[in-house]
Amino acid sequence: MARLIRMDSTGHSTLAEWTTEDAEAQERAVAAFRRQLDEGYYAVVTEGEGHARQVTELPLDAELVILRRPIAGG
């Protein structure tokens, strides 16, 4: 089962879960993903130990998609 999680003050919150066979769950996950990006979150997918890739479309074949706020500073 794939998961969409958002990093937050509790550690993380699961926003959606889906499987390749469940089109309705995939649609809900895509909608949740889009809402979070619209609110300013970034999404990343791991690509092996120590590597991640930022994504702007929900990769439905990923096991885990992590949403986080941009890092402040300058």
VENZI-V899206 format. One record per run of one state. SS is the DSSP state (A for helix, B for strand, O for the rest). FROM is the first residue (numbers start at 0). LEN is the number of residues. If there is no record, write none. Layout:
# VENZI-V899206
[[SS | FROM | LEN] [SS | FROM | LEN]]
This chain:
# VENZI-V899206
[[O | 0 | 1] [B | 1 | 7] [O | 8 | 2] [B | 10 | 8] [O | 18 | 4] [A | 22 | 16] [O | 38 | 2] [B | 40 | 6] [O | 46 | 5] [B | 51 | 4] [O | 55 | 8] [B | 63 | 6] [O | 69 | 5]]
